[in-house]
Amino acid sequence: MGATENFLYFSIIYIEFLNRTEIGQTDIAGLYDM
């Protein structure tokens, strides 16, 4: 897999995670710090 494909796959998982948990912007910023 190329880097772009990995990024797209991760983005889909991440969006699904946000949709399921309904997190706010503050928590999203906290996840980016990981």
C-alpha positions, 0 to 999 in steps of 0.5 A, a space after each residue: 500500500 502507498 502512503 495515500 491509500 493508508 491515509 484514506 483508510 485511516 481517514 475512513 476509520 477515523 470518521 466512522 469512530 467520530 460518527 459512532 462516538 459523537 465526540 466534540 471538537 475539544 476531544 478531537 484536538 486531544 486525539 491529534 496530540 497522541 
